[in-house]
Amino acid sequence: MVFAVVRFLHIIAGIVWAGGAILMNLVVGPAIGATGDTGRQFAGHLMTKTSLSKVMLGSGMVTVLAGTYLYGVNSNWFSSGWMQSGQGIGFGIGALAGIIALVFGFMIGNTNGALTALGAQIQGKPTDEQMAKMGMLRKRQVLVTTVNTIATIISIAMMASARFLG
Ligand code: HEM
């Protein structure tokens, strides 16, 4: 019964988290980038005045904690041969990718915070130092977003197919 409830929570939270990450990274983020000042104003509101960060952090944590419990029960707390079966390896790869996605999700949040803080500091024309910092933060944003997207897709793909791997 506990397993069924945790599995239910895992799947619902996983759908919210992974779907949210893919939509943000592939649709909303690029739309923000393409719409200049309006986009920046929208992004500022989205990051600071809505529950987006809390929803993403909360659903990500529930997915990983519940998933770790499910993996623990299936593997007799990381001791049974299930871990070497096709299913065990499949869920293991999906789990690892999910944990990487969570870590890079945190990094996206931090980088967004640093970009917002820098944007608020810039009054009028940015200094050379501010331009250099902005360039560095934007590069980091592209890197962490790309890793987050790829890890999320791998996690979803493995979760959807692992049980058929024997
Ligand atoms: C990207 C986020 C994730 C999504 C959308 C997701 C979704 C799912 C779904 C739909 C299932 C049911 C699969 C089936 O019964 O055939 C499942 C099962 C499972 N997930 Fe995830 N998952 C995610 C991340 C994770 C993570 C991070 C872990 C571990 C830390 C994990 C561990 C597991 C385990 C062990 C099962 C097997 C449960 C069982 O035996 O029924 N998942 N997941």
Residues whose N, C-alpha, C, O or C-beta is under 5 A from the ligand:
A	BS01	HEM	I11 G14 I15 A18 T63 V64 G67 T68 L70 Y71 F91 G94 A95 G98 I99 T152 S155 I156 M159 R163
